[in-house]
């Protein structure tokens, strides 16, 4: 009973923490005066000739859905890598989104827009089932452009909410209850596969929950 009460206590704290975090997110934003720059951001834009063409709006609509953003404290977006034992600087790579099938279906592309995507199958491991991704065929129509990363707004703060969230975090961390709380929440949310149960593709052990005498009889019958 004490163990059950303790688990209920942790679940109650988790519900309270989630409620406080939701209230914190709902506070909204406020303008920052004056704004300041923090590094640089890089996104894809239409190439000049595409932007001047009659199909500019069409390709801009596609770009708005598959664009990506990268950040760096360097304007040239150089990152350090090791090659042949030496440290060199190379430009940080960036690609357009390659949405999974379920993501692609939610992006509401029309039939004409879908015609500019190719389907590609990828394998995480050789023996695993492949997964499908959609790749934009004419990526040459877009180029990367670097902009200053300006911070123009900040989240509103509520000292009482922040203190309540910090109290729960400190309590769990101080008493080493974070792992226990995480396992309880995952099990309540039905994550049976994470707990090693409920995997439909897993092989079922034919000897599970069978008495020993029954196993011996079946083995004798097979040998005969």
QUIWOPE-V855052 format. One record per helix or strand of 2 or more residues. SS is the DSSP state (helix for helix, strand for strand). FROM is the first residue (numbers start at 1). LEN is the number of residues. If there is no record, write none. Layout:
{{SS,FROM,LEN} {SS,FROM,LEN}}
//
This chain:
{{helix,2,24} {strand,29,18} {helix,48,4} {helix,56,11} {strand,69,4} {strand,78,6} {strand,86,6} {helix,101,6} {helix,111,4} {strand,117,6} {strand,131,6} {helix,139,3} {strand,142,14} {helix,159,16} {helix,178,11} {helix,212,12}}
//
